Amino acid sequence: MGVPTPVMDSLVSLGGVLLEEDCWETGRSLEDLGIAGMSLDELKSYLVEG
């Protein structure tokens, strides 16, 4: 969505240090979550309607 997330990026990196793994590589992707390719409106609808 083009929104900067510096705090979340830092938390993922810190979590990786604690877990001793690269969470950027092993974490869930948009595809895994089933939201890849959704527009902002589609994502909002998906999150609200569940």
N, CA, C and O atoms as a Tripos MOL2 file, in Angstrom:
@<TRIPOS>MOLECULE
protein
  200   199    50     0     0
PROTEIN
NO_CHARGES

@<TRIPOS>ATOM
      1 N           0.8130   -1.1890    0.0000 N.3       1 MET1
      2 CA          0.0000    0.0000    0.0000 C.3       1 MET1
      3 C           0.8620    1.2600    0.0000 C.2       1 MET1
      4 O           0.3420    2.3740   -0.0710 O.2       1 MET1
      5 N           2.1730    1.0820    0.0790 N.am      2 GLY2
      6 CA          3.0770    2.2160    0.0060 C.3       2 GLY2
      7 C           3.1940    3.0220    1.2840 C.2       2 GLY2
      8 O           3.6590    4.1620    1.2540 O.2       2 GLY2
      9 N           2.7830    2.4540    2.4020 N.am      3 VAL3
     10 CA          2.8550    3.1630    3.6780 C.3       3 VAL3
     11 C           4.1340    2.7430    4.4050 C.2       3 VAL3
     12 O           4.3560    1.5530    4.6280 O.2       3 VAL3
     13 N           4.9740    3.7130    4.7750 N.am      4 PRO4
     14 CA          6.1820    3.3430    5.5050 C.3       4 PRO4
     15 C           5.8300    2.7930    6.8930 C.2       4 PRO4
     16 O           4.9380    3.3090    7.5670 O.2       4 PRO4
     17 N           6.5440    1.7390    7.3090 N.am      5 THR5
     18 CA          6.2890    1.1160    8.6150 C.3       5 THR5
     19 C           7.6080    0.8940    9.3600 C.2       5 THR5
     20 O           7.9690   -0.2480    9.6470 O.2       5 THR5
     21 N           8.3260    1.9680    9.6740 N.am      6 PRO6
     22 CA          9.6430    1.8060   10.2790 C.3       6 PRO6
     23 C           9.6330    1.1120   11.6460 C.2       6 PRO6
     24 O          10.5530    0.3580   11.9630 O.2       6 PRO6
     25 N           8.6120    1.3590   12.4440 N.am      7 VAL7
     26 CA          8.5590    0.7200   13.7680 C.3       7 VAL7
     27 C           8.3150   -0.7760   13.6180 C.2       7 VAL7
     28 O           8.9730   -1.5820   14.2750 O.2       7 VAL7
     29 N           7.3680   -1.1530   12.7530 N.am      8 MET8
     30 CA          7.0940   -2.5740   12.5320 C.3       8 MET8
     31 C           8.2950   -3.2720   11.9170 C.2       8 MET8
     32 O           8.6080   -4.4080   12.2730 O.2       8 MET8
     33 N           8.9710   -2.5920   10.9920 N.am      9 ASP9
     34 CA         10.1850   -3.1560   10.3930 C.3       9 ASP9
     35 C          11.2210   -3.4550   11.4760 C.2       9 ASP9
     36 O          11.8700   -4.5000   11.4530 O.2       9 ASP9
     37 N          11.3680   -2.5250   12.4280 N.am     10 SER10
     38 CA         12.3200   -2.7190   13.5230 C.3      10 SER10
     39 C          11.9250   -3.8920   14.4030 C.2      10 SER10
     40 O          12.7810   -4.6590   14.8410 O.2      10 SER10
     41 N          10.6210   -4.0340   14.6650 N.am     11 LEU11
     42 CA         10.1520   -5.1490   15.5020 C.3      11 LEU11
     43 C          10.3970   -6.4930   14.8380 C.2      11 LEU11
     44 O          10.7610   -7.4580   15.5100 O.2      11 LEU11
     45 N          10.2040   -6.5690   13.5350 N.am     12 VAL12
     46 CA         10.4730   -7.8140   12.8090 C.3      12 VAL12
     47 C          11.9690   -8.1320   12.8910 C.2      12 VAL12
     48 O          12.3540   -9.2800   13.1120 O.2      12 VAL12
     49 N          12.7940   -7.1230   12.7150 N.am     13 SER13
     50 CA         14.2400   -7.3420   12.7950 C.3      13 SER13
     51 C          14.6720   -7.7540   14.2010 C.2      13 SER13
     52 O          15.4970   -8.6550   14.3550 O.2      13 SER13
     53 N          14.1290   -7.1110   15.2160 N.am     14 LEU14
     54 CA         14.4580   -7.4870   16.6000 C.3      14 LEU14
     55 C          13.9710   -8.8950   16.9210 C.2      14 LEU14
     56 O          14.6720   -9.6600   17.5830 O.2      14 LEU14
     57 N          12.7810   -9.2350   16.4590 N.am     15 GLY15
     58 CA         12.2670  -10.5890   16.6580 C.3      15 GLY15
     59 C          13.1800  -11.6130   16.0280 C.2      15 GLY15
     60 O          13.3990  -12.6850   16.5930 O.2      15 GLY15
     61 N          13.7190  -11.2960   14.8590 N.am     16 GLY16
     62 CA         14.6530  -12.1930   14.1940 C.3      16 GLY16
     63 C          15.9060  -12.4270   15.0120 C.2      16 GLY16
     64 O          16.4270  -13.5420   15.0590 O.2      16 GLY16
     65 N          16.3890  -11.3750   15.6560 N.am     17 VAL17
     66 CA         17.5710  -11.5160   16.5150 C.3      17 VAL17
     67 C          17.2410  -12.4410   17.6810 C.2      17 VAL17
     68 O          18.0230  -13.3330   18.0090 O.2      17 VAL17
     69 N          16.0860  -12.2290   18.3060 N.am     18 LEU18
     70 CA         15.6900  -13.0640   19.4420 C.3      18 LEU18
     71 C          15.4850  -14.5270   19.0500 C.2      18 LEU18
     72 O          15.8310  -15.4310   19.8110 O.2      18 LEU18
     73 N          14.9250  -14.7540   17.8740 N.am     19 LEU19
     74 CA         14.6510  -16.1110   17.4060 C.3      19 LEU19
     75 C          15.8270  -16.7490   16.6810 C.2      19 LEU19
     76 O          15.8150  -17.9410   16.3740 O.2      19 LEU19
     77 N          16.8420  -15.9340   16.4130 N.am     20 GLU20
     78 CA         18.0220  -16.3710   15.6650 C.3      20 GLU20
     79 C          17.6390  -16.9270   14.2980 C.2      20 GLU20
     80 O          18.1220  -17.9800   13.8800 O.2      20 GLU20
     81 N          16.7550  -16.1940   13.6060 N.am     21 GLU21
     82 CA         16.3840  -16.5540   12.2430 C.3      21 GLU21
     83 C          16.0090  -15.2850   11.4860 C.2      21 GLU21
     84 O          15.7340  -14.2480   12.0880 O.2      21 GLU21
     85 N          16.0040  -15.3800   10.1940 N.am     22 ASP22
     86 CA         15.6610  -14.2420    9.3560 C.3      22 ASP22
     87 C          14.1500  -14.2250    9.1450 C.2      22 ASP22
     88 O          13.6310  -14.8960    8.2520 O.2      22 ASP22
     89 N          13.4590  -13.4620    9.9640 N.am     23 CYS23
     90 CA         11.9950  -13.4190    9.8920 C.3      23 CYS23
     91 C          11.5000  -12.8100    8.5920 C.2      23 CYS23
     92 O          10.3620  -13.0550    8.1920 O.2      23 CYS23
     93 N          12.3290  -12.0240    7.9280 N.am     24 TRP24
     94 CA         11.9350  -11.4760    6.6210 C.3      24 TRP24
     95 C          11.8380  -12.6040    5.5980 C.2      24 TRP24
     96 O          11.0480  -12.5210    4.6570 O.2      24 TRP24
     97 N          12.6290  -13.6500    5.7720 N.am     25 GLU25
     98 CA         12.6070  -14.7860    4.8470 C.3      25 GLU25
     99 C          11.6260  -15.8690    5.2800 C.2      25 GLU25
    100 O          11.0040  -16.5130    4.4350 O.2      25 GLU25
    101 N          11.4790  -16.0770    6.5850 N.am     26 THR26
    102 CA         10.6640  -17.1910    7.0780 C.3      26 THR26
    103 C           9.2550  -16.7840    7.4890 C.2      26 THR26
    104 O           8.4170  -17.6450    7.7570 O.2      26 THR26
    105 N           8.9860  -15.4860    7.5420 N.am     27 GLY27
    106 CA          7.6710  -15.0080    7.9740 C.3      27 GLY27
    107 C           6.5990  -15.2140    6.9130 C.2      27 GLY27
    108 O           6.8880  -15.6300    5.7900 O.2      27 GLY27
    109 N           5.3820  -14.9240    7.2780 N.am     28 ARG28
    110 CA          4.2550  -15.0810    6.3610 C.3      28 ARG28
    111 C           4.2800  -14.0020    5.2900 C.2      28 ARG28
    112 O           4.6500  -12.8550    5.5430 O.2      28 ARG28
    113 N           3.8840  -14.3900    4.1060 N.am     29 SER29
    114 CA          3.8240  -13.4480    2.9870 C.3      29 SER29
    115 C           2.3700  -13.0240    2.7500 C.2      29 SER29
    116 O           1.4460  -13.5850    3.3370 O.2      29 SER29
    117 N           2.1880  -12.0400    1.8940 N.am     30 LEU30
    118 CA          0.8340  -11.6350    1.5260 C.3      30 LEU30
    119 C           0.0810  -12.7920    0.8890 C.2      30 LEU30
    120 O          -1.1260  -12.9390    1.0780 O.2      30 LEU30
    121 N           0.8060  -13.6160    0.1310 N.am     31 GLU31
    122 CA          0.1900  -14.7960   -0.4750 C.3      31 GLU31
    123 C          -0.2770  -15.7770    0.6010 C.2      31 GLU31
    124 O          -1.3810  -16.3160    0.5250 O.2      31 GLU31
    125 N           0.5810  -16.0030    1.6090 N.am     32 ASP32
    126 CA          0.2160  -16.9040    2.7070 C.3      32 ASP32
    127 C          -1.0450  -16.4210    3.4230 C.2      32 ASP32
    128 O          -1.8760  -17.2270    3.8420 O.2      32 ASP32
    129 N          -1.1790  -15.1070    3.5570 N.am     33 LEU33
    130 CA         -2.3180  -14.5280    4.2530 C.3      33 LEU33
    131 C          -3.5630  -14.4130    3.3720 C.2      33 LEU33
    132 O          -4.6470  -14.0940    3.8600 O.2      33 LEU33
    133 N          -3.4030  -14.6730    2.0740 N.am     34 GLY34
    134 CA         -4.5290  -14.6250    1.1550 C.3      34 GLY34
    135 C          -4.9420  -13.2210    0.7560 C.2      34 GLY34
    136 O          -6.0790  -13.0060    0.3350 O.2      34 GLY34
    137 N          -4.0310  -12.2590    0.8830 N.am     35 ILE35
    138 CA         -4.3870  -10.8810    0.5640 C.3      35 ILE35
    139 C          -3.5290  -10.2900   -0.5550 C.2      35 ILE35
    140 O          -3.5960   -9.0880   -0.8120 O.2      35 ILE35
    141 N          -2.7430  -11.1010   -1.2060 N.am     36 ALA36
    142 CA         -1.8930  -10.6150   -2.2910 C.3      36 ALA36
    143 C          -2.7440  -10.0630   -3.4200 C.2      36 ALA36
    144 O          -3.7370  -10.6800   -3.8080 O.2      36 ALA36
    145 N          -2.3740   -8.9260   -3.9440 N.am     37 GLY37
    146 CA         -3.0540   -8.3470   -5.0810 C.3      37 GLY37
    147 C          -4.3290   -7.5950   -4.7570 C.2      37 GLY37
    148 O          -4.9750   -7.0650   -5.6610 O.2      37 GLY37
    149 N          -4.7090   -7.5370   -3.4800 N.am     38 MET38
    150 CA         -5.9210   -6.8020   -3.1180 C.3      38 MET38
    151 C          -5.6700   -5.2980   -3.1880 C.2      38 MET38
    152 O          -4.5870   -4.8170   -2.8540 O.2      38 MET38
    153 N          -6.6870   -4.5700   -3.6250 N.am     39 SER39
    154 CA         -6.6250   -3.1060   -3.5810 C.3      39 SER39
    155 C          -6.8700   -2.6730   -2.1340 C.2      39 SER39
    156 O          -7.2490   -3.4830   -1.2880 O.2      39 SER39
    157 N          -6.6530   -1.4040   -1.8670 N.am     40 LEU40
    158 CA         -6.8980   -0.8900   -0.5210 C.3      40 LEU40
    159 C          -8.3580   -1.0840   -0.1240 C.2      40 LEU40
    160 O          -8.6450   -1.4760    1.0070 O.2      40 LEU40
    161 N          -9.2750   -0.8160   -1.0370 N.am     41 ASP41
    162 CA        -10.7020   -0.9980   -0.7370 C.3      41 ASP41
    163 C         -11.0350   -2.4680   -0.4860 C.2      41 ASP41
    164 O         -11.8060   -2.7820    0.4200 O.2      41 ASP41
    165 N         -10.4610   -3.3660   -1.2800 N.am     42 GLU42
    166 CA        -10.6930   -4.7980   -1.0760 C.3      42 GLU42
    167 C         -10.1430   -5.2570    0.2740 C.2      42 GLU42
    168 O         -10.7760   -6.0490    0.9730 O.2      42 GLU42
    169 N          -8.9690   -4.7560    0.6330 N.am     43 LEU43
    170 CA         -8.3640   -5.1260    1.9100 C.3      43 LEU43
    171 C          -9.1930   -4.6140    3.0760 C.2      43 LEU43
    172 O          -9.4130   -5.3410    4.0450 O.2      43 LEU43
    173 N          -9.6530   -3.3810    2.9970 N.am     44 LYS44
    174 CA        -10.5080   -2.8280    4.0570 C.3      44 LYS44
    175 C         -11.7720   -3.6640    4.2140 C.2      44 LYS44
    176 O         -12.1690   -3.9910    5.3330 O.2      44 LYS44
    177 N         -12.3950   -4.0050    3.1080 N.am     45 SER45
    178 CA        -13.6170   -4.8040    3.1390 C.3      45 SER45
    179 C         -13.3450   -6.1760    3.7540 C.2      45 SER45
    180 O         -14.1240   -6.6610    4.5740 O.2      45 SER45
    181 N         -12.2520   -6.7890    3.3580 N.am     46 TYR46
    182 CA        -11.8630   -8.1000    3.8720 C.3      46 TYR46
    183 C         -11.6450   -8.0580    5.3770 C.2      46 TYR46
    184 O         -12.0800   -8.9590    6.0950 O.2      46 TYR46
    185 N         -10.9750   -7.0160    5.8570 N.am     47 LEU47
    186 CA        -10.6840   -6.9020    7.2830 C.3      47 LEU47
    187 C         -11.9260   -6.6010    8.1070 C.2      47 LEU47
    188 O         -12.0430   -7.0820    9.2340 O.2      47 LEU47
    189 N         -12.8520   -5.8170    7.5730 N.am     48 VAL48
    190 CA        -14.0540   -5.4550    8.3000 C.3      48 VAL48
    191 C         -15.0500   -6.6060    8.3250 C.2      48 VAL48
    192 O         -15.6720   -6.8790    9.3520 O.2      48 VAL48
    193 N         -15.1960   -7.2720    7.1950 N.am     49 GLU49
    194 CA        -16.1860   -8.3400    7.0810 C.3      49 GLU49
    195 C         -15.6750   -9.6750    7.5830 C.2      49 GLU49
    196 O         -16.4570  -10.5660    7.9160 O.2      49 GLU49
    197 N         -14.3340   -9.8120    7.6370 N.am     50 GLY50
    198 CA        -13.7060  -11.0150    8.1450 C.3      50 GLY50
    199 C         -13.9600  -12.1870    7.3130 C.2      50 GLY50
    200 O         -13.4860  -13.2790    7.6250 O.2      50 GLY50
@<TRIPOS>BOND
     1     1     2 1
     2     2     3 1
     3     3     4 2
     4     3     5 am
     5     5     6 1
     6     6     7 1
     7     7     8 2
     8     7     9 am
     9     9    10 1
    10    10    11 1
    11    11    12 2
    12    11    13 am
    13    13    14 1
    14    14    15 1
    15    15    16 2
    16    15    17 am
    17    17    18 1
    18    18    19 1
    19    19    20 2
    20    19    21 am
    21    21    22 1
    22    22    23 1
    23    23    24 2
    24    23    25 am
    25    25    26 1
    26    26    27 1
    27    27    28 2
    28    27    29 am
    29    29    30 1
    30    30    31 1
    31    31    32 2
    32    31    33 am
    33    33    34 1
    34    34    35 1
    35    35    36 2
    36    35    37 am
    37    37    38 1
    38    38    39 1
    39    39    40 2
    40    39    41 am
    41    41    42 1
    42    42    43 1
    43    43    44 2
    44    43    45 am
    45    45    46 1
    46    46    47 1
    47    47    48 2
    48    47    49 am
    49    49    50 1
    50    50    51 1
    51    51    52 2
    52    51    53 am
    53    53    54 1
    54    54    55 1
    55    55    56 2
    56    55    57 am
    57    57    58 1
    58    58    59 1
    59    59    60 2
    60    59    61 am
    61    61    62 1
    62    62    63 1
    63    63    64 2
    64    63    65 am
    65    65    66 1
    66    66    67 1
    67    67    68 2
    68    67    69 am
    69    69    70 1
    70    70    71 1
    71    71    72 2
    72    71    73 am
    73    73    74 1
    74    74    75 1
    75    75    76 2
    76    75    77 am
    77    77    78 1
    78    78    79 1
    79    79    80 2
    80    79    81 am
    81    81    82 1
    82    82    83 1
    83    83    84 2
    84    83    85 am
    85    85    86 1
    86    86    87 1
    87    87    88 2
    88    87    89 am
    89    89    90 1
    90    90    91 1
    91    91    92 2
    92    91    93 am
    93    93    94 1
    94    94    95 1
    95    95    96 2
    96    95    97 am
    97    97    98 1
    98    98    99 1
    99    99   100 2
   100    99   101 am
   101   101   102 1
   102   102   103 1
   103   103   104 2
   104   103   105 am
   105   105   106 1
   106   106   107 1
   107   107   108 2
   108   107   109 am
   109   109   110 1
   110   110   111 1
   111   111   112 2
   112   111   113 am
   113   113   114 1
   114   114   115 1
   115   115   116 2
   116   115   117 am
   117   117   118 1
   118   118   119 1
   119   119   120 2
   120   119   121 am
   121   121   122 1
   122   122   123 1
   123   123   124 2
   124   123   125 am
   125   125   126 1
   126   126   127 1
   127   127   128 2
   128   127   129 am
   129   129   130 1
   130   130   131 1
   131   131   132 2
   132   131   133 am
   133   133   134 1
   134   134   135 1
   135   135   136 2
   136   135   137 am
   137   137   138 1
   138   138   139 1
   139   139   140 2
   140   139   141 am
   141   141   142 1
   142   142   143 1
   143   143   144 2
   144   143   145 am
   145   145   146 1
   146   146   147 1
   147   147   148 2
   148   147   149 am
   149   149   150 1
   150   150   151 1
   151   151   152 2
   152   151   153 am
   153   153   154 1
   154   154   155 1
   155   155   156 2
   156   155   157 am
   157   157   158 1
   158   158   159 1
   159   159   160 2
   160   159   161 am
   161   161   162 1
   162   162   163 1
   163   163   164 2
   164   163   165 am
   165   165   166 1
   166   166   167 1
   167   167   168 2
   168   167   169 am
   169   169   170 1
   170   170   171 1
   171   171   172 2
   172   171   173 am
   173   173   174 1
   174   174   175 1
   175   175   176 2
   176   175   177 am
   177   177   178 1
   178   178   179 1
   179   179   180 2
   180   179   181 am
   181   181   182 1
   182   182   183 1
   183   183   184 2
   184   183   185 am
   185   185   186 1
   186   186   187 1
   187   187   188 2
   188   187   189 am
   189   189   190 1
   190   190   191 1
   191   191   192 2
   192   191   193 am
   193   193   194 1
   194   194   195 1
   195   195   196 2
   196   195   197 am
   197   197   198 1
   198   198   199 1
   199   199   200 2
@<TRIPOS>SUBSTRUCTURE
     1 MET1         2 RESIDUE 1 A MET
     2 GLY2         6 RESIDUE 1 A GLY
     3 VAL3        10 RESIDUE 1 A VAL
     4 PRO4        14 RESIDUE 1 A PRO
     5 THR5        18 RESIDUE 1 A THR
     6 PRO6        22 RESIDUE 1 A PRO
     7 VAL7        26 RESIDUE 1 A VAL
     8 MET8        30 RESIDUE 1 A MET
     9 ASP9        34 RESIDUE 1 A ASP
    10 SER10       38 RESIDUE 1 A SER
    11 LEU11       42 RESIDUE 1 A LEU
    12 VAL12       46 RESIDUE 1 A VAL
    13 SER13       50 RESIDUE 1 A SER
    14 LEU14       54 RESIDUE 1 A LEU
    15 GLY15       58 RESIDUE 1 A GLY
    16 GLY16       62 RESIDUE 1 A GLY
    17 VAL17       66 RESIDUE 1 A VAL
    18 LEU18       70 RESIDUE 1 A LEU
    19 LEU19       74 RESIDUE 1 A LEU
    20 GLU20       78 RESIDUE 1 A GLU
    21 GLU21       82 RESIDUE 1 A GLU
    22 ASP22       86 RESIDUE 1 A ASP
    23 CYS23       90 RESIDUE 1 A CYS
    24 TRP24       94 RESIDUE 1 A TRP
    25 GLU25       98 RESIDUE 1 A GLU
    26 THR26      102 RESIDUE 1 A THR
    27 GLY27      106 RESIDUE 1 A GLY
    28 ARG28      110 RESIDUE 1 A ARG
    29 SER29      114 RESIDUE 1 A SER
    30 LEU30      118 RESIDUE 1 A LEU
    31 GLU31      122 RESIDUE 1 A GLU
    32 ASP32      126 RESIDUE 1 A ASP
    33 LEU33      130 RESIDUE 1 A LEU
    34 GLY34      134 RESIDUE 1 A GLY
    35 ILE35      138 RESIDUE 1 A ILE
    36 ALA36      142 RESIDUE 1 A ALA
    37 GLY37      146 RESIDUE 1 A GLY
    38 MET38      150 RESIDUE 1 A MET
    39 SER39      154 RESIDUE 1 A SER
    40 LEU40      158 RESIDUE 1 A LEU
    41 ASP41      162 RESIDUE 1 A ASP
    42 GLU42      166 RESIDUE 1 A GLU
    43 LEU43      170 RESIDUE 1 A LEU
    44 LYS44      174 RESIDUE 1 A LYS
    45 SER45      178 RESIDUE 1 A SER
    46 TYR46      182 RESIDUE 1 A TYR
    47 LEU47      186 RESIDUE 1 A LEU
    48 VAL48      190 RESIDUE 1 A VAL
    49 GLU49      194 RESIDUE 1 A GLU
    50 GLY50      198 RESIDUE 1 A GLY
